[in-house]
Amino acid sequence: MSERIPHQQIYQLQPALSQALNSLDKAAADSQFPPLLVHLVKLRASQLNGCAFCQRMHAQEARSDGEDQLRLDLLAAWHEIDGIFDKRERAALVWTEILTQVASAPIADSQYAQLAEHYSEKEIVDLTSLIIAINGWNRVAIAFHLQPI
């Protein structure tokens, strides 16, 4: 499958697209989240969305920042594993899955309450911005068949 529109040309044709998504990324970057948590969230959303371009990019970035390969290998099955992901990471991964698949089920108050046990309101807003951004980037990459190589 070839790219429908070359990667850089997409943002030349519509600069506001990358500016908007970059603004959401910046909101998350301005938070105090550890870089490895940000990588896990981006990679998990990209897995759920089936975005090969973003999966490869975020896995490489995670490894470059010191993420353990075992955790990357097991991320898709994180629900089944104890002791690999801490409670805050698990809460962020649950929220990532809920927001990425929001059309499949309403968000229950109990799900939000579980997230709020681990994150402040500001952190929840920042995490939500991060998830919205990666879902946007995923959709751009998928729509235009951006290639991971």
JOHUBEL-V68295 format. One line per field, one symbol per residue. ss: DSSP state (H for helix, E for strand, - for the rest). phi: phi as a letter, one per 20 degrees, with the letter a starting at -180 (. if undefined). Layout:
ss = ???
phi = ???
This chain:
ss = ------HHHHHHH-HHHHHHHHHHHHHHH-----HHHHHHHHHHHHHHH--HHHHHHHHHHHHH----HHHHHHHHHHHH------HHHHHHHHHHHHHH-HHH----HHHHHHHH----HHHHHHHHHHHHHHHHHHHHHHH------
phi = .dffcggffgeffbgfffffffffffgffffdffgffgffffffffffemefgfffffffffffenfffgfffegfdggeddnedffffffffffgffffdgfeafefgffffffffdcfgfffffffffffffffggffffgdlfefd
